[in-house]
Amino acid sequence: MSSENSSADDVRQVWDVVVVGAGPAGASAAYAAAVAGRRVLLLEKAELPRYKTCGGGIIGPSRDSLPPGFDLPLRDRVHAVTFTHNGRFARTRRSRHTLFGLVNRPEFDQALVEHAQKAGAELRTGVTVQRVEQHGSAVPDRRCVALVLQGGETVLARAVVGADGSASRIGAHVGVKLGQVDLGLEAEIPVPETVAEDWKGRVLIDWGPMPGSYGWVFPKGDTLTVGVISARGEGAATKRYLEEFIGRLGLAGFEPSISSGHLTRCRADDSPLSRGRVLVCGDAAGLLEPWTREGISFALRSGRLAGEWAVRIAEAHDAVDTRRQALNYAFAVKAGLGVEMGVGKRLLTVFERRPGLFHAVLTGFRPAWKAFMDITRGTTTLAEIVRTHPMAHRALSALDRRQAPAGEQPTS
């Protein structure tokens, strides 16, 4: 176990906020609480930097949610997207301006943690939380939460933020319920300079052979991040899709430096976001865009909100005030990210049945490409487009009606 800025004398101190998990959500929560002047402890079970299965795309909402003064460690800037439908009908669309940036997650996550530390958060790595207690002998008073670590040590906090990933122990304590689980497989493939040059500034998105599946190629200097995602339960087919995808791209002859897999989990609509003085955010709360499974922007945004409301919960003197602040946090998440997730779920339902339609519209209908550019740059969101553009609203509502079972009326 490694420790920074802590000592044995601090074992029984009560922290204002303890954040569990040092990914983008946790680092954002720790920064938000620390910059407010609170005593913040950030716990991470791995040693940093550590690898994370993720394409590493930084879209506009992610960029806009970064802390002030944060220097993005970009490996490439994307100006073009090649779309294919199961390897066919390739069409490349280009933009004069950067659409989004690409990062290596170990570098990005490490930089976010260091930014939180500069704001005053303290970091401990190699630490695993075994359980959470809000009552009982480990809890000295009603304003405390006890985190019992592997090995028996207890850490006390006025508020806890769970940001410990999609298999979250803190999420289990809160009672997070999941409505959609998908399997992502990814390979980091080092390539020669001639191959890297061909991909520079351009990504590929392939609408896949299984319902709701797609693949991607993200260039990062001398390495290509190649991955696919589809519904859990299609493990063999997903692995076959990745192998065929890599083969079609002419990359089968290059040895991956890393091959990995990861389950993404979307929250059910009625899933809780808090329990007592404990909040969850990011993957631990099941917060990600259901269609693309984009999670970094959801992690950064929900992490910041969780950090801000954890400060309020830490200051709460009774259960009523604690509950009020926790409800306000849930409202803030649902009013923003929740609305975006709702539109994403509707789009996924249509995409699962008609991927060819999505391909045709994105590659052949200029307003759809413009919407894609605006979303990736962060000038609008899926939810905002559906809300403010009558044509988009009518089209999605019409597709909803086509997909709805007989006798069931979709919501608009």
Buried (B, 14 or more C-beta within 10 A) or exposed (E): EEBEEEEEEEEEEBBBBBBBBBBBBBBBBBBBBBBBEBBBBBBBBBEBBBBBBBBBBBBBBBBEBBBEEBEBBBBBBBBBBBBBBBBEEEBEBEBEEBBBBBBBBBBBBBBBBBBBBEBBBBBBBBBBBEBBBBEEEBBEEEBBBBBBBEEEEEBBBBBBBBBBBBEBBBBBBBEBBBBBBBBBBBBBBBBEEEBBEEBEBBBBBBBBBBBBBBBBBBBBBEBBBBBBBBBBEBEEBBBBBBBBBBEBBEBEEBEBEEBBBBBBBBBEEEBBBBBBBBBBBBBBBBBBBBBBBBBBBBBBBBBBBBBBBBBBBBBBEEEEEBBBBBEBBBEBBBEBBBBBBBBBBBBBBBBBBBBEEBBBBBBEEEEBBEBBBBBBBBEBBBBBBBEEBEEBBEBBBEBBEEBEEEEEEBEE
